C-alpha cells in the first residue's frame, strides 16, 4: 500500500524540487503504517477501512508537497511541514486511542453512556459560541466547526439509539416529550448553525447526518420530519435574508460563468485542464498575484509571488487540485478509497446489534460520505454547497483531529463481539429502511462524479473555452456612468468625487472599485466625449491560455 504514495512523492520532488519536508512526510507516512500494525489487529473490513483512510492521508501529503514552492497566504508558512505535523498528530493520537481501547474494553460502553448526549450538547453550544466570537473578531480562526461536528455525530448516535430502544409508543404529551426531548434538542443544532454561522453548508451536512441515522434504524417518519423542519428553516432564513450566499451559489451551479465570483468556474477550468489523465503531479498551473488571472506558469517554475490558479486549493478546492494533477481517472481511484471507508462504516452498522452502536456507525458513515460528496460536487459543478473540508484531504489541524476521533472511535466499537449493551428489545429496523441511506448516498455520488466526467472528459473543450464575465461589476460600472460618478477629463475617464455617496465608508469603497476598473480599461471615452463602458473588460478567459488556443482553433 505505501508504494504508490512514495512514488508520488518522488515524482513531486522531481517536478518542484526536493525538500527536506518531503523526506519527513515519507517517514511519517511509513511510521503510521508501523504503528497501525503494532497496536491494532483489526478484522478484515476494519483493516480495509483504516488502510484506505491512511492512504488518503498519504494522498494529502503528496498534494501539499506539490504546493511546497509557495506559502500559505494566511500564515505565510509552507504547506507541507504543517501537514506533516498534522499527520503525526493523527498517527500518535489514533494509535494511543486504539491501544487504550484494547486495554480497557469498558470504554466502549462508557463512550455511548447516558452522559454522552449531554456532553455532546454542551460541546455543540461551546462550538456555536466560539464561532459567534470568530464572526465578531476579524482574522480569528478556531476549530469550532470540527468540535461541533464531532459533538453532533456523538449526540445524534446516542439520541437515535435511545429512541430506538423505547418499548412502546407514547400515549400522552408528557410521554412524547420525554421520548423525543433530546431528539428535538439535537434537531435544533442545524437550525442554530444556519442562523449563527449564516451559511447553508454546515446545516445541510448536519441534517443529512440526522436523517441517515434515524432512517437506518427504521425511524423513517422521524427522518422525514427532520428533513421537512430543516427545509422550513431554510425557507424562513432565506426569507429573512440570513443565508445571503444561497441564491448566489445556486446561480453559480446553473451559470458558473456569470456569478458574483469566479471560484466555481476556476474549479471547473482546473478539472477540464487536468482532463482524463491530468497534467502530472506537481504540474498544475499558478497565476501571478501582480499580473492577475491572465498570466499562468507551470508549478515547476513558480516562486513565492505566485499562487495556485484554483481557488481555496488547500481546503474547499482540494478535489479540483487533485483532478488537475492526476486527471479524472486518478481522482476516481482516490474516490474509491473514500468509498472503502464508507463501506467499512456501513458494514459495521449492519453487523452491530446494539442500537446505539448501530446509530454511531450510521452517523459516522453519513458525516464521512456527505463531507466528501459535497466538496466533490462543488468542484465538479453539480452542487451549490461549499465551505466544507474534505476529510483527511483538506488542510487543517482541527480537520485532522476530528476525523482521527471519528474513525478511531469507530475502530474501537468495531472490535469485540457485537452484543447488545442493554436488555431492552429494540424496534425493528431491518428491511428497506436499512438500505435507503446507502442507496441515496450512492445515487448522489453518481450524480456528483458525473460532473467530473462531464467537464474533464466529455465537455472538456467547451469548459475551457467558457470565459468568466463579471456581470455584477459590469452593472455597477454602468450605473456609475449614469450617476455621473465617472466622467471624461482631458480625453480620459476619471472618477468624479463629487458624485460619490455621502457615507464615508461607502464613498471610499466606491472610489477604490471605480479606480480599479478604470485601470483595467472598463471605461473609455467615445468620440462625442461621453464615457462608455467596455464590456470586454469584464470578460476573463481560462487562466492557462488553453481556452484561447481552443477558441482560435475553432475559428471563433
N, C-alpha and C positions, 0 to 999 in steps of 0.2 A: 504493500500500500504506500509506503513513503517514497518509492522510486519516482512516480510522476511529479510529485511536488519538488523533489530535489533537482530533477531535470529542468523543471520550470524555473527554479531559482537560478540555475546555471545559465539558462538562456536569457533571463532578465539581466543578469550580470554582464553578459556579453553585449546586450543591447544598450544599456545605460551606464556601464562601467561598474566594476566590482567594488563593493564597500564592505567594511568590517561588519556592519549590521546584518548583511546577508548571511554571513557565517553564523552569527548569533541566532538568526532566525532558523537556520537549518539545525543548529544544536538544540534549541528549544523544541523544535518540531520532533526530533528523534527522541529527546528526553521524555516528551509527553507519551509517546508510544511505550517506552520502557516502564514509566510509572503506571500507565493503564494496565499493562500486563502483569506487573509485580503485585499490585494491591487489589486486583479485582479479577475474579473468574466468572464472567457472566454467562448467561445462556446464549444460544446461537443468535436469536433475534436481537437481544440486547447488545451482543458483540457487534452485529451489523450496524445497529443504530449509533452506538458510540464511535465506532470506526468511521462511519460516514460523517459524524459531527466533527471529529478531529480532523478529518480530511478537508472539511470546509474551512477550518481554522488555517490549515496549510494553504489553501487557495487564497484566503485573505492575506496571509503574509506575502504570497507571491505578487498579488495585486499591488500591495503597498511598497514592495520592493521596486516595482515599476515606477511608482510615484516618488522614489527617493531623490531624484535630481532637484526637486523644488519643494519648499517647506509648506507646512500647514499655515494658511493665511491667518488663522485666528491666533495661534501661539508663536508663529514664525519658527517653529521647530520642525525637524524632519519627521516624516510619517512613520517609517519603518521601525526605528527604535522604540517608539511608543507602542506600536502593535506587538513587538516582541515582548515588551514588559507585560502587556495585557494577556498575551498567550501564556506567559509564565505564571501569571496570577491564576489563569484558568486551570492550568495543569496542576499547580500546587493545591489550590482550593478544591478542585474536583477529586484529586487523589486523597486528600485529607478527609473529605466528607465520605467518600466510599469506604475508606479504612475505618473511620469511626462508626459508620453504619453497620459494617461487618462485625465489629467488636461488640456493638450494643444494639441488637435487633429490636429492642423495645422502642427505639427512636422512631421506627416506622409507625407504631401506633400513636405515639405522642405527637408526631407531626400532623396527624389528622384528628387530634383530640378536640374536645369541646371548646378549648380556649383558642383554637385556630381561627375561627371566624371573627372573634373579637379582635385578635391580633391583626388580622387582615384589614378589618375596618379602620383600626387606628393607624395602620401603615398607609392606607389609602387616604385618610384625612390628612396625615402629615405630608404625603406627596402632593396633594392638591394645594395645601398651604405653601409648600416650597415653590410650586410652580407659580402661584399667585405672586409670591415675592419676586420671582425671576422676571415676571412681566413688568414689575414696577421699577426694577433696577436694571438699566441697560448694560449689556455686556456680561451679566452674571449668568452662569450656567450651573445646573445641578443635575443629579441623577434622579430627579423627581419622577420622570416618566417610567424609568426602569423599575424604581421602587413601587410605583403604583401598579404596573403590570404584574410584577411578581406577587404582590399582595392580592390583586384581583383574581389571579389564577388560583391561588390557595383558597381564598374565601369562596369563590364560585364552586370549587370542587367540594368543599365541606358542606356548603348550603345545599347543593344539589343532592349530595349523598344523604343528608339528614331528611330532606323532604321525600326521597325515595323510600326511606325506612318507615315512613308514617304508617301505622297499622290500618287506618281507615280514613275515609273522607270526613272532613269536618262537618258537623251538623248545625253549628250556630256561628255567629260572627266572632265570638271570643275564640273558639277553636280555630277558626280560619285565620285569625290574626296570629295566634300562637304558632300555627304551622308555617305561615308564609312571611313572618315578620323579618327574618334575616334575608329571605329572597328579595323582599321589597327594598331592604337596605342596600343590598348589592346592586339591585337594578337601578337605584338612584345614582350610582357612581358614574356610569357612562353619560347620564344626563348632566351631572355636575361637570364632568370633563368637557362636554360640549359648550357649556356656558362659561366655565372658568378658563379653560385653555383657548376657547373661541376658535376651535378648529374641528373639522369633522373626522379627520383621520383616526385619532386615538379612540374616539367614541364609537366609530364603526367597528374597529377591531375588538374592543371590549364587548360590544353587543354580540358579535359573532362568537366569541368565546362562551358567553352565557347561553346563546341559543343552541349551539352544538352540544354543550354539556348536558342541558336538560333534555334535548331530543335523544341523545344517546342513551339516556336512562328511561326512555319511553314516555317522558312527560312532554309530549308534543304540544299539548294545549298551553303549557307554561312557556315553551319556546316561542310559540306564535304570539302570545300575549306580550312577551318581552320585545319581540320584533316590532309589533304594532306600536307599543309605547315609545320605542326609540324613533320610529317613523314620525309619530305625532310630535315628539320633542324636537326633531329636526325641522319639521314644518313650522313649529312655533318659533324656533330660533331663527329660521330664515325670514319669517315674517317680521321679527324684531330686529333683523339685520345683524345678528351675532356672528354666524359663520360667513363673513363678508366674502371669503375666497371660494365659497362653494360654487356659486354660479360661474365664476371665472374658471375654475378647474373643470367644470362640465364643458365650458366653451373650449378649453384647451384640448379636451379629448375629441370634440366634434370638429373644431377648426384650429389645429395646433399652430398654423401659420399666421393667425390673426388675433392672438390673445394679448393680454397685458404683459406677458413675459415670454421669452423665447426658450425657457427651460425645457418644456415638453418637446419642442421641435429639435432642440440641440441633442436631447437624448435619442430621438429618432434618427438624426443625422449620424450619431455615433453607431447605432445599430446597423444602419444602411452602409456606413463606411466600413464596418467590420465584415459585412457580407456573410456568406456561408462559412468561411474558414478563418476570418479575422486578418488583421494586419500583421499579427505576430506579437508575442509577448514583449512588453516594453516599447512597442512601436506605435502607440496611439498618438493622436495629434494634440498639440497645445497651441495656445494663442498668446500673443504678446499683450501685456497689460498696457503698454504705451501706444502700440499701433491700433489695437482694437480687434474686433472679431473678424476682420477681413484678412488677417495675416496668420498663417499657421506653419508650424515646423514639426519635424519628427521628434519624438521624445528622446531619441538617441542624441540629439544635438541641443537640447534645451538647457536653460540656465535658470537662476532664481527669478529673473524678470518675467518668466513665462508661467502660465498656469494651464491646467487641463482644459480642453475645449468642452468637456462635459460638465454641466452644472452639478454641484454637490457630488463630485465624483467619489468622494470617500464615504458618503452616507446614503442619501436617497438614490443617487445615480450609480451605485456600485454595480448593478447588473448591466447598465449601459457600458460602463468601463470594461467589464468582463467581456461583453459581446464584441466591442471594438477590438479587443486584444486577441481573443481566441475564436471569434465568429459565432454564428447561431448554433452550429452543431456542437462546438465546445461548450457553449452555455447550456445547451440541453443536457450534456453529460454532467455538468455541475448540478443542474436541476435534479438529476436522478439521485444525487447524494442527499439533497433535501427530501426527496421522496422516500429514500430509505429510512431516514429518521422519522418521518411521518408514519411509515408502515410499521416501524417498531412500536411507536407510541400507541397506534390503534390496535395492534395485535395484543399489547399488554392490557389495553382496555377490554378487549373481548375475553382474555384469559382470566381476568380478575373476577372474583365472586363478591367481595365486599363492595357495596355501592359507593363508598367514599373513595376507595382506591380506583374503581372504575371512573368515577367522576374526575379524579385528578388526571388520569391519563387522557380523558376526553378533552379537558380544559387545556392541558399541555399540547395536545395534538392540534386543537383549534388555534391557539396562540402562535405556535410554530408555523403552521401551514399558512394561515392568513397573513402573517407578517411578511413571509416571502412572496405570497401571491400578490399582495398589494404593491410591493416595491417592484416586482417583475412586471405587473400590469401597467404601472406608471411609466416605466422605461420602454415598454412596448406600445404605448399609446392606446391602451384598452381600458384604462382605469383612471378615474379622476382623483383618487386618494393618494396624497404624498405626505411627507413629513414623518415617515416611519423608517426605522432602521432594519436592514436585513439581518436576521440572527446569525451570529458568528462570521458574517462577512463585512458588515459596515464597521467603521472606526468607532472607538469609544470604550472606556473602561467600564462604564455602567452597563453598556450593552453586553459586554463580555461576562460580567459578573451575574447579570440577570439570567442569561441562558446557562451559565455554569450551575446556578441554583436550580433552575427548572429541570435540566437534563440530569443533574446529579441526584435530585430527589426522585426523579423517575427511575433512575438506575437502582436506587435503594429499594423502592417499592416493588421493583420487578423481581427482586431476589426472594428466595424462600418460597414455601408453599402458598398458593393462592387460597387462603382461608378467609372465612367471614370473621371480621373483628368484633362483630356484635351478634346477639342472639335473635334480634327481631327479623322477621321474614320480610325481605324487600319486595316491592311491587315488581311486576313483570316488565322487563324492558327488551325482551327478545322479539324478533320479528322485523318488519320493515323499518320501524323507527330506528333500530340499531344500525341499519345500513344507509339511512337517509343522510346523515352528516358526511361520511366519506364520499358518497355518491355526488353530493352537492359540491364538495371541495374539488373532486376530480373534474366535474363539469367546468368549474371556474378556472381551474388550471389549464384545461384545454383551450378555453377562450383566451386566456392570458398569453399562453405560449404561441397561439396563432398570430398574435401581434408581432412577436419577434420574427416568425417565419414570413409574415406578410411584408414587413418593412426591411428585413435583412436579406430576403431571397426573392420573393415573388414581385414586389413592387419597389425594389431597391433603387433603380434609376429614377423613378418618379419621386421617391422621397428625397433623394439627393438634389434633384432639380427644384424642389419646393423652397422658395425663399420665405423668410420671415418678414412680416410687414407690421410696423409699429402703428397700428390703427388708432389706439387711444392718443398717442403722441401726435399723430398727424391731425386728429380732430382738435386737440388743444392748440396746435400751431395755427390752424385755420381760424379758430375762434380768436386767437391773439391778433391776427391780422384784421379781423372785423372790428375788434375793440380798439384798434389803433395802438396796440402795445408794441408792434414792430413797424417802423416807418423807414422811408428811404432818406438817407443823408449822404450827400456827395456821391450819389450813384451807388451806394452800398446799403444793405439792410442794417438797421440798428435798433436796439431796444429803446423804447420811449418810456423813460422812468415816470413821466407824469401820468401815464395811463395805467400804471400798475396798481394792484389792490392796495387799499389803505392799511390793512393789517400788516404789521411789521414782518412777522414770520412768513406769512403768505406772500408778501411782496418780495422778500429775499428769495424764497423758493422759486417763485415765478421768474424772477430775473435770471437766476442761475440756469434754469431749464431753457429759457429762450436763448440765452447766450450760447449754451451748449449746442442747441440745434442750429443756431446761426453759424457756428464754426463748422458744423457738419454739412452746410450747404442746403439747409431746409428752406431757406428764403432766398429769393432772387428778385431783382428789380427789373420790371418789364420796360418796354420801350416807351410806354406812356408815363413812366415814373412811379407807377404803383407797385407795391410789394406783392409778389405771388408766392405761393407755397409749391415747392418742387416735390412731387410725390415720390420720385425715385430716391430721395434722401432717406426715406423711411423703410426702404427695402434692403434687407441683409441676406445675402446668399449663404449657402453652406460654407463653413469656415475654411475647409481644406482646399477649396477650389475645384473639387471633383464635380460638384453640381454645375459650375460654369462650363467645364470641359464637356460634360454630357449635353448641356444645353446647346453648345456650339455644334456638337456632333449631330444633334437632331435638326440643326438648321434654324433654331429659334433665335 
